[in-house]
Amino acid sequence: ATVGLGEMFQLTAGAVVGAGTSQYANNLGPLTVDEDFWGASVGLLANLSEDTRLELGVGYEDYDEAGSALGFGGGVYWDPVSQVTLGVGATYIDYGDRQDVGTDGLGNLAFVNDSNEDSLQVFFGTWLRFP
Protein backbone atom coordinates (compact mmCIF):
# COMPACT_ATOMS: atom_id res chain seq x y z
CA ALA A 1 0.00 0.00 0.00
CA THR A 2 1.18 3.50 -0.76
CA VAL A 3 -0.23 6.77 0.54
CA GLY A 4 0.78 10.24 -0.60
CA LEU A 5 1.29 12.73 2.22
CA GLY A 6 1.18 16.02 0.39
CA GLU A 7 3.49 16.77 -2.51
CA MET A 8 6.72 16.01 -0.66
CA PHE A 9 6.12 12.73 1.18
CA GLN A 10 4.97 9.22 0.38
CA LEU A 11 4.39 6.44 2.92
CA THR A 12 4.56 2.84 1.73
CA ALA A 13 3.97 -0.47 3.54
CA GLY A 14 3.93 -4.13 2.61
CA ALA A 15 3.55 -7.55 4.19
CA VAL A 16 3.91 -11.21 3.28
CA VAL A 17 2.70 -14.37 5.04
CA GLY A 18 3.51 -17.79 3.72
CA ALA A 19 4.11 -21.47 4.27
CA GLY A 20 5.24 -24.38 2.20
CA THR A 21 7.60 -22.61 -0.18
CA SER A 22 11.36 -22.62 -0.45
CA GLN A 23 11.23 -20.04 -3.26
CA TYR A 24 10.77 -16.97 -1.05
CA ALA A 25 13.90 -15.62 0.60
CA ASN A 26 14.82 -12.14 1.75
CA ASN A 27 17.49 -11.69 4.44
CA LEU A 28 16.65 -15.20 5.61
CA GLY A 29 15.22 -18.21 3.83
CA PRO A 30 13.08 -21.17 4.90
CA LEU A 31 14.86 -24.27 6.20
CA THR A 32 12.08 -26.69 5.27
CA VAL A 33 9.50 -26.87 2.46
CA ASP A 34 6.63 -26.33 4.90
CA GLU A 35 8.11 -23.65 7.16
CA ASP A 36 5.76 -20.81 8.16
CA PHE A 37 7.05 -17.25 7.79
CA TRP A 38 5.92 -13.65 7.73
CA GLY A 39 7.47 -10.29 7.01
CA ALA A 40 6.47 -6.64 6.97
CA SER A 41 8.05 -3.34 6.01
CA VAL A 42 7.32 0.38 5.98
CA GLY A 43 9.06 3.13 4.10
CA LEU A 44 9.06 6.89 3.81
CA LEU A 45 10.01 8.71 0.61
CA ALA A 46 10.70 12.42 0.85
CA ASN A 47 11.13 14.57 -2.25
CA LEU A 48 13.84 17.01 -1.21
CA SER A 49 13.71 18.78 -4.58
CA GLU A 50 12.36 18.09 -8.06
CA ASP A 51 15.21 15.68 -8.83
CA THR A 52 16.44 14.52 -5.37
CA ARG A 53 14.73 12.23 -2.87
CA LEU A 54 15.43 10.59 0.47
CA GLU A 55 14.21 7.03 1.09
CA LEU A 56 14.06 5.48 4.59
CA GLY A 57 12.66 2.10 5.55
CA VAL A 58 12.44 -0.61 8.18
CA GLY A 59 11.43 -4.24 7.79
CA TYR A 60 11.08 -7.36 9.90
CA GLU A 61 10.88 -11.04 8.91
CA ASP A 62 10.29 -14.10 11.07
CA TYR A 63 10.56 -17.79 10.16
CA ASP A 64 9.52 -20.66 12.46
CA GLU A 65 12.87 -22.45 12.06
CA ALA A 66 15.28 -20.10 10.27
CA GLY A 67 15.03 -17.25 12.80
CA SER A 68 14.29 -13.57 12.46
CA ALA A 69 15.85 -10.39 11.09
CA LEU A 70 15.19 -6.67 11.57
CA GLY A 71 16.48 -4.35 8.85
CA PHE A 72 16.93 -0.61 8.50
CA GLY A 73 17.83 1.12 5.27
CA GLY A 74 18.09 4.50 3.70
CA GLY A 75 19.49 6.37 0.78
CA VAL A 76 19.62 9.60 -1.16
CA TYR A 77 18.86 9.45 -4.89
CA TRP A 78 19.39 12.05 -7.60
CA ASP A 79 17.87 12.03 -11.10
CA PRO A 80 19.96 14.47 -13.17
CA VAL A 81 17.98 13.41 -16.28
CA SER A 82 14.98 11.10 -16.69
CA GLN A 83 17.10 8.14 -17.87
CA VAL A 84 19.70 8.25 -15.04
CA THR A 85 19.52 7.85 -11.26
CA LEU A 86 22.53 8.11 -8.94
CA GLY A 87 22.23 7.01 -5.33
CA VAL A 88 24.11 6.36 -2.13
CA GLY A 89 22.76 4.56 0.91
CA ALA A 90 23.19 1.96 3.61
CA THR A 91 21.40 -1.10 4.99
CA TYR A 92 21.80 -2.54 8.49
CA ILE A 93 20.41 -6.01 9.34
CA ASP A 94 20.07 -7.18 12.95
CA TYR A 95 19.80 -10.96 12.86
CA GLY A 96 17.81 -12.19 15.86
CA ASP A 97 17.92 -15.92 16.46
CA ARG A 98 19.10 -16.93 12.97
CA GLN A 99 20.21 -20.52 12.62
CA ASP A 100 23.87 -21.01 11.75
CA VAL A 101 23.48 -23.57 8.96
CA GLY A 102 20.36 -24.54 7.08
CA THR A 103 19.05 -26.14 3.96
CA ASP A 104 16.12 -25.29 1.81
CA GLY A 105 13.31 -27.77 1.29
CA LEU A 106 15.25 -29.53 -1.46
CA GLY A 107 18.31 -30.24 0.71
CA ASN A 108 20.41 -27.42 -0.75
CA LEU A 109 22.57 -25.38 1.62
CA ALA A 110 20.61 -22.22 2.33
CA PHE A 111 23.17 -20.21 4.30
CA VAL A 112 26.18 -20.53 6.56
CA ASN A 113 26.85 -17.99 9.28
CA ASP A 114 29.01 -19.39 12.04
CA SER A 115 29.39 -16.06 13.82
CA ASN A 116 25.72 -14.98 13.53
CA GLU A 117 26.89 -11.37 13.21
CA ASP A 118 24.75 -8.47 12.05
CA SER A 119 25.25 -6.96 8.59
CA LEU A 120 26.04 -3.43 7.43
CA GLN A 121 26.21 -2.63 3.72
CA VAL A 122 26.97 0.74 2.17
CA PHE A 123 26.36 1.22 -1.54
CA PHE A 124 26.65 3.61 -4.44
CA GLY A 125 24.52 2.87 -7.45
CA THR A 126 23.84 4.10 -10.95
CA TRP A 127 20.61 3.11 -12.70
CA LEU A 128 20.22 3.65 -16.43
CA ARG A 129 16.80 3.48 -18.11
CA PHE A 130 16.37 3.10 -21.85
CA PRO A 131 12.88 3.42 -23.34
VMD Tcl script that builds the backbone (N, CA, C; Angstrom):
set m [mol new atoms 393]
animate dup $m
set s [atomselect $m all]
$s set {name element resname resid chain x y z} {
  {N N ALA 1 A 0.846 -1.176 0.000}
  {CA C ALA 1 A 0.000 0.000 0.000}
  {C C ALA 1 A 0.886 1.230 0.000}
  {N N THR 2 A 0.444 2.233 -0.701}
  {CA C THR 2 A 1.175 3.496 -0.760}
  {C C THR 2 A 0.202 4.647 -0.575}
  {N N VAL 3 A 0.602 5.606 0.258}
  {CA C VAL 3 A -0.234 6.768 0.539}
  {C C VAL 3 A 0.618 8.020 0.349}
  {N N GLY 4 A 0.103 8.965 -0.434}
  {CA C GLY 4 A 0.781 10.244 -0.598}
  {C C GLY 4 A 0.450 11.151 0.565}
  {N N LEU 5 A 1.470 11.792 1.116}
  {CA C LEU 5 A 1.293 12.732 2.220}
  {C C LEU 5 A 1.707 14.115 1.732}
  {N N GLY 6 A 0.841 14.744 0.995}
  {CA C GLY 6 A 1.180 16.018 0.394}
  {C C GLY 6 A 2.032 15.799 -0.845}
  {N N GLU 7 A 2.664 16.870 -1.316}
  {CA C GLU 7 A 3.491 16.767 -2.510}
  {C C GLU 7 A 4.890 16.248 -2.215}
  {N N MET 8 A 5.336 16.359 -0.977}
  {CA C MET 8 A 6.722 16.013 -0.661}
  {C C MET 8 A 6.922 14.604 -0.137}
  {N N PHE 9 A 5.914 13.992 0.482}
  {CA C PHE 9 A 6.123 12.728 1.176}
  {C C PHE 9 A 5.222 11.624 0.655}
  {N N GLN 10 A 5.728 10.404 0.756}
  {CA C GLN 10 A 4.972 9.218 0.382}
  {C C GLN 10 A 5.283 8.140 1.411}
  {N N LEU 11 A 4.255 7.519 1.951}
  {CA C LEU 11 A 4.393 6.438 2.919}
  {C C LEU 11 A 4.001 5.140 2.229}
  {N N THR 12 A 4.833 4.118 2.378}
  {CA C THR 12 A 4.560 2.837 1.735}
  {C C THR 12 A 4.717 1.720 2.755}
  {N N ALA 13 A 3.920 0.663 2.614}
  {CA C ALA 13 A 3.973 -0.470 3.535}
  {C C ALA 13 A 3.637 -1.746 2.773}
  {N N GLY 14 A 4.198 -2.846 3.235}
  {CA C GLY 14 A 3.926 -4.127 2.610}
  {C C GLY 14 A 4.077 -5.249 3.618}
  {N N ALA 15 A 3.477 -6.390 3.311}
  {CA C ALA 15 A 3.553 -7.548 4.191}
  {C C ALA 15 A 3.442 -8.820 3.372}
  {N N VAL 16 A 3.993 -9.903 3.909}
  {CA C VAL 16 A 3.912 -11.213 3.283}
  {C C VAL 16 A 3.744 -12.251 4.387}
  {N N VAL 17 A 2.897 -13.226 4.136}
  {CA C VAL 17 A 2.705 -14.369 5.038}
  {C C VAL 17 A 2.724 -15.596 4.152}
  {N N GLY 18 A 3.445 -16.618 4.569}
  {CA C GLY 18 A 3.511 -17.787 3.721}
  {C C GLY 18 A 3.880 -19.048 4.463}
  {N N ALA 19 A 3.732 -20.150 3.766}
  {CA C ALA 19 A 4.111 -21.470 4.270}
  {C C ALA 19 A 4.260 -22.390 3.071}
  {N N GLY 20 A 5.136 -23.356 3.214}
  {CA C GLY 20 A 5.235 -24.377 2.197}
  {C C GLY 20 A 5.969 -23.978 0.936}
  {N N THR 21 A 6.833 -22.977 1.007}
  {CA C THR 21 A 7.603 -22.608 -0.176}
  {C C THR 21 A 9.064 -22.402 0.195}
  {N N SER 22 A 9.937 -22.898 -0.648}
  {CA C SER 22 A 11.358 -22.621 -0.453}
  {C C SER 22 A 11.819 -21.594 -1.487}
  {N N GLN 23 A 10.892 -21.011 -2.230}
  {CA C GLN 23 A 11.230 -20.043 -3.263}
  {C C GLN 23 A 11.338 -18.620 -2.735}
  {N N TYR 24 A 10.724 -18.325 -1.591}
  {CA C TYR 24 A 10.769 -16.966 -1.049}
  {C C TYR 24 A 11.947 -16.857 -0.088}
  {N N ALA 25 A 12.786 -15.887 -0.315}
  {CA C ALA 25 A 13.900 -15.618 0.596}
  {C C ALA 25 A 14.206 -14.127 0.529}
  {N N ASN 26 A 14.452 -13.546 1.678}
  {CA C ASN 26 A 14.818 -12.139 1.751}
  {C C ASN 26 A 16.168 -12.074 2.447}
  {N N ASN 27 A 16.243 -11.625 3.679}
  {CA C ASN 27 A 17.492 -11.689 4.440}
  {C C ASN 27 A 17.706 -13.090 5.005}
  {N N LEU 28 A 16.629 -13.807 5.173}
  {CA C LEU 28 A 16.648 -15.201 5.607}
  {C C LEU 28 A 15.907 -16.020 4.566}
  {N N GLY 29 A 15.970 -17.330 4.707}
  {CA C GLY 29 A 15.218 -18.210 3.835}
  {C C GLY 29 A 14.703 -19.386 4.633}
  {N N PRO 30 A 13.640 -20.031 4.166}
  {CA C PRO 30 A 13.077 -21.169 4.899}
  {C C PRO 30 A 14.051 -22.340 4.948}
  {N N LEU 31 A 14.014 -23.091 6.041}
  {CA C LEU 31 A 14.864 -24.272 6.197}
  {C C LEU 31 A 14.167 -25.541 5.732}
  {N N THR 32 A 12.841 -25.527 5.692}
  {CA C THR 32 A 12.077 -26.693 5.266}
  {C C THR 32 A 11.036 -26.253 4.234}
  {N N VAL 33 A 10.489 -27.213 3.495}
  {CA C VAL 33 A 9.504 -26.866 2.462}
  {C C VAL 33 A 8.173 -26.419 3.047}
  {N N ASP 34 A 7.911 -26.718 4.304}
  {CA C ASP 34 A 6.629 -26.332 4.897}
  {C C ASP 34 A 6.776 -25.337 6.043}
  {N N GLU 35 A 7.877 -24.610 6.074}
  {CA C GLU 35 A 8.107 -23.652 7.164}
  {C C GLU 35 A 7.202 -22.430 7.028}
  {N N ASP 36 A 6.577 -22.023 8.128}
  {CA C ASP 36 A 5.758 -20.814 8.161}
  {C C ASP 36 A 6.656 -19.595 8.325}
  {N N PHE 37 A 6.294 -18.484 7.664}
  {CA C PHE 37 A 7.048 -17.254 7.793}
  {C C PHE 37 A 6.139 -16.061 7.563}
  {N N TRP 38 A 6.608 -14.900 8.014}
  {CA C TRP 38 A 5.921 -13.655 7.726}
  {C C TRP 38 A 6.945 -12.525 7.711}
  {N N GLY 39 A 6.605 -11.457 7.053}
  {CA C GLY 39 A 7.467 -10.293 7.006}
  {C C GLY 39 A 6.637 -9.053 6.741}
  {N N ALA 40 A 7.158 -7.906 7.174}
  {CA C ALA 40 A 6.466 -6.639 6.970}
  {C C ALA 40 A 7.500 -5.524 6.865}
  {N N SER 41 A 7.150 -4.479 6.137}
  {CA C SER 41 A 8.049 -3.342 6.008}
  {C C SER 41 A 7.255 -2.060 5.815}
  {N N VAL 42 A 7.876 -0.946 6.205}
  {CA C VAL 42 A 7.320 0.383 5.978}
  {C C VAL 42 A 8.442 1.267 5.461}
  {N N GLY 43 A 8.073 2.221 4.650}
  {CA C GLY 43 A 9.057 3.133 4.099}
  {C C GLY 43 A 8.505 4.540 3.967}
  {N N LEU 44 A 9.407 5.494 3.992}
  {CA C LEU 44 A 9.057 6.895 3.810}
  {C C LEU 44 A 9.933 7.463 2.703}
  {N N LEU 45 A 9.302 8.052 1.708}
  {CA C LEU 45 A 10.011 8.708 0.614}
  {C C LEU 45 A 9.746 10.197 0.725}
  {N N ALA 46 A 10.818 10.973 0.735}
  {CA C ALA 46 A 10.695 12.424 0.853}
  {C C ALA 46 A 11.357 13.071 -0.354}
  {N N ASN 47 A 10.597 13.841 -1.101}
  {CA C ASN 47 A 11.134 14.567 -2.249}
  {C C ASN 47 A 11.779 15.849 -1.739}
  {N N LEU 48 A 13.118 15.855 -1.721}
  {CA C LEU 48 A 13.843 17.014 -1.212}
  {C C LEU 48 A 13.851 18.150 -2.221}
  {N N SER 49 A 13.823 17.807 -3.502}
  {CA C SER 49 A 13.706 18.780 -4.584}
  {C C SER 49 A 13.077 18.050 -5.761}
  {N N GLU 50 A 12.993 18.706 -6.886}
  {CA C GLU 50 A 12.359 18.090 -8.055}
  {C C GLU 50 A 13.105 16.844 -8.525}
  {N N ASP 51 A 14.426 16.803 -8.322}
  {CA C ASP 51 A 15.214 15.679 -8.826}
  {C C ASP 51 A 15.988 14.913 -7.743}
  {N N THR 52 A 15.726 15.191 -6.463}
  {CA C THR 52 A 16.436 14.525 -5.368}
  {C C THR 52 A 15.433 14.025 -4.337}
  {N N ARG 53 A 15.639 12.779 -3.870}
  {CA C ARG 53 A 14.726 12.228 -2.869}
  {C C ARG 53 A 15.504 11.451 -1.815}
  {N N LEU 54 A 14.913 11.361 -0.652}
  {CA C LEU 54 A 15.428 10.586 0.470}
  {C C LEU 54 A 14.469 9.428 0.695}
  {N N GLU 55 A 15.023 8.211 0.832}
  {CA C GLU 55 A 14.207 7.033 1.094}
  {C C GLU 55 A 14.682 6.375 2.386}
  {N N LEU 56 A 13.763 6.135 3.316}
  {CA C LEU 56 A 14.056 5.478 4.590}
  {C C LEU 56 A 13.077 4.330 4.780}
  {N N GLY 57 A 13.554 3.229 5.348}
  {CA C GLY 57 A 12.659 2.097 5.554}
  {C C GLY 57 A 13.111 1.194 6.675}
  {N N VAL 58 A 12.172 0.396 7.170}
  {CA C VAL 58 A 12.445 -0.612 8.177}
  {C C VAL 58 A 11.595 -1.833 7.846}
  {N N GLY 59 A 12.158 -3.012 8.075}
  {CA C GLY 59 A 11.428 -4.240 7.795}
  {C C GLY 59 A 11.783 -5.324 8.794}
  {N N TYR 60 A 10.875 -6.260 8.969}
  {CA C TYR 60 A 11.075 -7.363 9.900}
  {C C TYR 60 A 10.591 -8.643 9.233}
  {N N GLU 61 A 11.323 -9.738 9.418}
  {CA C GLU 61 A 10.878 -11.038 8.914}
  {C C GLU 61 A 11.120 -12.090 9.991}
  {N N ASP 62 A 10.229 -13.084 10.022}
  {CA C ASP 62 A 10.290 -14.105 11.070}
  {C C ASP 62 A 9.900 -15.457 10.469}
  {N N TYR 63 A 10.790 -16.421 10.610}
  {CA C TYR 63 A 10.559 -17.794 10.162}
  {C C TYR 63 A 10.473 -18.689 11.386}
  {N N ASP 64 A 9.641 -19.738 11.333}
  {CA C ASP 64 A 9.524 -20.660 12.465}
  {C C ASP 64 A 10.851 -21.315 12.814}
  {N N GLU 65 A 11.609 -21.748 11.817}
  {CA C GLU 65 A 12.868 -22.454 12.062}
  {C C GLU 65 A 14.103 -21.604 11.777}
  {N N ALA 66 A 14.086 -20.811 10.725}
  {CA C ALA 66 A 15.284 -20.104 10.270}
  {C C ALA 66 A 15.662 -18.915 11.139}
  {N N GLY 67 A 14.720 -18.384 11.918}
  {CA C GLY 67 A 15.029 -17.254 12.797}
  {C C GLY 67 A 14.327 -15.989 12.360}
  {N N SER 68 A 14.903 -14.852 12.756}
  {CA C SER 68 A 14.287 -13.566 12.463}
  {C C SER 68 A 15.366 -12.549 12.104}
  {N N ALA 69 A 14.934 -11.467 11.462}
  {CA C ALA 69 A 15.848 -10.388 11.094}
  {C C ALA 69 A 15.085 -9.071 11.083}
  {N N LEU 70 A 15.737 -8.023 11.567}
  {CA C LEU 70 A 15.194 -6.667 11.571}
  {C C LEU 70 A 16.146 -5.809 10.750}
  {N N GLY 71 A 15.632 -5.133 9.729}
  {CA C GLY 71 A 16.484 -4.353 8.845}
  {C C GLY 71 A 16.091 -2.891 8.788}
  {N N PHE 72 A 17.107 -2.050 8.650}
  {CA C PHE 72 A 16.931 -0.611 8.495}
  {C C PHE 72 A 17.708 -0.188 7.264}
  {N N GLY 73 A 17.131 0.677 6.458}
  {CA C GLY 73 A 17.828 1.122 5.269}
  {C C GLY 73 A 17.472 2.543 4.909}
  {N N GLY 74 A 18.349 3.156 4.147}
  {CA C GLY 74 A 18.086 4.503 3.698}
  {C C GLY 74 A 19.032 4.901 2.603}
  {N N GLY 75 A 18.643 5.896 1.847}
  {CA C GLY 75 A 19.495 6.373 0.777}
  {C C GLY 75 A 19.013 7.701 0.231}
  {N N VAL 76 A 19.923 8.355 -0.471}
  {CA C VAL 76 A 19.617 9.599 -1.164}
  {C C VAL 76 A 19.819 9.331 -2.646}
  {N N TYR 77 A 18.844 9.728 -3.464}
  {CA C TYR 77 A 18.861 9.447 -4.889}
  {C C TYR 77 A 18.664 10.742 -5.669}
  {N N TRP 78 A 19.418 10.854 -6.764}
  {CA C TRP 78 A 19.389 12.052 -7.602}
  {C C TRP 78 A 19.149 11.628 -9.035}
  {N N ASP 79 A 18.201 12.290 -9.699}
  {CA C ASP 79 A 17.871 12.034 -11.099}
  {C C ASP 79 A 18.279 13.252 -11.930}
  {N N PRO 80 A 19.539 13.305 -12.394}
  {CA C PRO 80 A 19.956 14.475 -13.167}
  {C C PRO 80 A 19.201 14.600 -14.495}
  {N N VAL 81 A 18.826 13.464 -15.096}
  {CA C VAL 81 A 17.981 13.407 -16.284}
  {C C VAL 81 A 17.032 12.221 -16.100}
  {N N SER 82 A 16.005 12.129 -16.902}
  {CA C SER 82 A 14.982 11.101 -16.687}
  {C C SER 82 A 15.499 9.679 -16.885}
  {N N GLN 83 A 16.583 9.485 -17.615}
  {CA C GLN 83 A 17.102 8.139 -17.870}
  {C C GLN 83 A 18.176 7.704 -16.876}
  {N N VAL 84 A 18.589 8.559 -15.941}
  {CA C VAL 84 A 19.704 8.254 -15.035}
  {C C VAL 84 A 19.314 8.561 -13.595}
  {N N THR 85 A 19.646 7.622 -12.702}
  {CA C THR 85 A 19.519 7.846 -11.265}
  {C C THR 85 A 20.845 7.488 -10.608}
  {N N LEU 86 A 21.335 8.360 -9.749}
  {CA C LEU 86 A 22.527 8.114 -8.938}
  {C C LEU 86 A 22.076 8.050 -7.492}
  {N N GLY 87 A 22.654 7.123 -6.716}
  {CA C GLY 87 A 22.231 7.007 -5.329}
  {C C GLY 87 A 23.328 6.493 -4.427}
  {N N VAL 88 A 23.218 6.850 -3.160}
  {CA C VAL 88 A 24.111 6.357 -2.127}
  {C C VAL 88 A 23.246 6.034 -0.907}
  {N N GLY 89 A 23.568 4.944 -0.229}
  {CA C GLY 89 A 22.762 4.558 0.913}
  {C C GLY 89 A 23.419 3.477 1.738}
  {N N ALA 90 A 22.677 2.994 2.719}
  {CA C ALA 90 A 23.187 1.956 3.606}
  {C C ALA 90 A 22.029 1.099 4.095}
  {N N THR 91 A 22.355 -0.157 4.428}
  {CA C THR 91 A 21.396 -1.100 4.986}
  {C C THR 91 A 22.047 -1.792 6.177}
  {N N TYR 92 A 21.328 -1.841 7.294}
  {CA C TYR 92 A 21.800 -2.540 8.487}
  {C C TYR 92 A 20.789 -3.636 8.817}
  {N N ILE 93 A 21.269 -4.879 9.001}
  {CA C ILE 93 A 20.407 -6.006 9.344}
  {C C ILE 93 A 20.825 -6.544 10.706}
  {N N ASP 94 A 19.864 -6.591 11.625}
  {CA C ASP 94 A 20.066 -7.179 12.949}
  {C C ASP 94 A 19.436 -8.565 12.933}
  {N N TYR 95 A 20.296 -9.591 12.882}
  {CA C TYR 95 A 19.800 -10.965 12.862}
  {C C TYR 95 A 19.488 -11.385 14.285}
  {N N GLY 96 A 18.238 -11.771 14.528}
  {CA C GLY 96 A 17.815 -12.190 15.858}
  {C C GLY 96 A 18.358 -13.560 16.197}
  {N N ASP 97 A 17.545 -14.559 16.079}
  {CA C ASP 97 A 17.917 -15.924 16.457}
  {C C ASP 97 A 18.171 -16.777 15.218}
  {N N ARG 98 A 18.853 -16.214 14.224}
  {CA C ARG 98 A 19.100 -16.926 12.967}
  {C C ARG 98 A 19.889 -18.204 13.219}
  {N N GLN 99 A 19.483 -19.255 12.547}
  {CA C GLN 99 A 20.208 -20.520 12.623}
  {C C GLN 99 A 21.525 -20.396 11.888}
  {N N ASP 100 A 22.542 -21.127 12.343}
  {CA C ASP 100 A 23.869 -21.011 11.746}
  {C C ASP 100 A 23.964 -21.687 10.383}
  {N N VAL 101 A 23.406 -22.851 10.226}
  {CA C VAL 101 A 23.477 -23.574 8.960}
  {C C VAL 101 A 22.095 -24.121 8.673}
  {N N GLY 102 A 21.675 -24.014 7.429}
  {CA C GLY 102 A 20.362 -24.537 7.084}
  {C C GLY 102 A 20.315 -24.987 5.649}
  {N N THR 103 A 19.279 -25.709 5.331}
  {CA C THR 103 A 19.046 -26.141 3.964}
  {C C THR 103 A 17.652 -25.727 3.567}
  {N N ASP 104 A 17.466 -25.557 2.271}
  {CA C ASP 104 A 16.118 -25.286 1.805}
  {C C ASP 104 A 15.351 -26.609 1.757}
  {N N GLY 105 A 14.139 -26.576 1.305}
  {CA C GLY 105 A 13.308 -27.774 1.291}
  {C C GLY 105 A 13.804 -28.867 0.373}
  {N N LEU 106 A 14.736 -28.549 -0.522}
  {CA C LEU 106 A 15.254 -29.534 -1.461}
  {C C LEU 106 A 16.592 -30.116 -1.000}
  {N N GLY 107 A 17.050 -29.732 0.187}
  {CA C GLY 107 A 18.307 -30.241 0.706}
  {C C GLY 107 A 19.518 -29.424 0.311}
  {N N ASN 108 A 19.304 -28.291 -0.372}
  {CA C ASN 108 A 20.413 -27.424 -0.746}
  {C C ASN 108 A 20.813 -26.546 0.428}
  {N N LEU 109 A 22.099 -26.245 0.556}
  {CA C LEU 109 A 22.573 -25.383 1.618}
  {C C LEU 109 A 21.981 -23.995 1.429}
  {N N ALA 110 A 21.276 -23.507 2.443}
  {CA C ALA 110 A 20.606 -22.218 2.328}
  {C C ALA 110 A 21.515 -21.076 2.774}
  {N N PHE 111 A 22.234 -21.233 3.853}
  {CA C PHE 111 A 23.174 -20.210 4.301}
  {C C PHE 111 A 24.093 -20.799 5.358}
  {N N VAL 112 A 25.234 -20.165 5.510}
  {CA C VAL 112 A 26.181 -20.531 6.555}
  {C C VAL 112 A 26.603 -19.245 7.232}
  {N N ASN 113 A 26.450 -19.170 8.527}
  {CA C ASN 113 A 26.851 -17.986 9.276}
  {C C ASN 113 A 27.283 -18.435 10.659}
  {N N ASP 114 A 28.522 -18.867 10.771}
  {CA C ASP 114 A 29.006 -19.394 12.039}
  {C C ASP 114 A 29.030 -18.347 13.145}
  {N N SER 115 A 29.268 -17.079 12.794}
  {CA C SER 115 A 29.390 -16.057 13.822}
  {C C SER 115 A 28.058 -15.403 14.166}
  {N N ASN 116 A 27.048 -15.562 13.313}
  {CA C ASN 116 A 25.722 -14.982 13.535}
  {C C ASN 116 A 25.788 -13.473 13.760}
  {N N GLU 117 A 26.721 -12.802 13.058}
  {CA C GLU 117 A 26.890 -11.367 13.209}
  {C C GLU 117 A 25.843 -10.605 12.409}
  {N N ASP 118 A 25.642 -9.351 12.790}
  {CA C ASP 118 A 24.751 -8.475 12.046}
  {C C ASP 118 A 25.445 -8.027 10.769}
  {N N SER 119 A 24.720 -7.339 9.910}
  {CA C SER 119 A 25.246 -6.962 8.594}
  {C C SER 119 A 25.065 -5.463 8.367}
  {N N LEU 120 A 26.111 -4.820 7.850}
  {CA C LEU 120 A 26.040 -3.427 7.429}
  {C C LEU 120 A 26.579 -3.349 6.015}
  {N N GLN 121 A 25.785 -2.802 5.107}
  {CA C GLN 121 A 26.210 -2.631 3.720}
  {C C GLN 121 A 26.018 -1.178 3.322}
  {N N VAL 122 A 27.029 -0.618 2.701}
  {CA C VAL 122 A 26.966 0.738 2.173}
  {C C VAL 122 A 27.111 0.616 0.659}
  {N N PHE 123 A 26.332 1.374 -0.086}
  {CA C PHE 123 A 26.356 1.218 -1.539}
  {C C PHE 123 A 26.317 2.560 -2.252}
  {N N PHE 124 A 26.819 2.530 -3.464}
  {CA C PHE 124 A 26.654 3.608 -4.437}
  {C C PHE 124 A 26.135 2.956 -5.702}
  {N N GLY 125 A 25.100 3.500 -6.272}
  {CA C GLY 125 A 24.523 2.868 -7.454}
  {C C GLY 125 A 24.215 3.859 -8.560}
  {N N THR 126 A 24.247 3.349 -9.766}
  {CA C THR 126 A 23.842 4.102 -10.951}
  {C C THR 126 A 22.830 3.252 -11.704}
  {N N TRP 127 A 21.654 3.814 -11.969}
  {CA C TRP 127 A 20.607 3.108 -12.700}
  {C C TRP 127 A 20.366 3.842 -14.007}
  {N N LEU 128 A 20.451 3.089 -15.101}
  {CA C LEU 128 A 20.221 3.648 -16.432}
  {C C LEU 128 A 18.917 3.074 -16.988}
  {N N ARG 129 A 18.070 3.914 -17.540}
  {CA C ARG 129 A 16.804 3.477 -18.114}
  {C C ARG 129 A 16.752 3.860 -19.574}
  {N N PHE 130 A 16.478 2.870 -20.418}
  {CA C PHE 130 A 16.371 3.098 -21.847}
  {C C PHE 130 A 14.960 2.746 -22.289}
  {N N PRO 131 A 14.264 3.695 -22.921}
  {CA C PRO 131 A 12.878 3.421 -23.340}
  {C C PRO 131 A 12.799 2.393 -24.438}
}
mol reanalyze $m
mol bondsrecalc $m
mol representation Tube
mol addrep $m
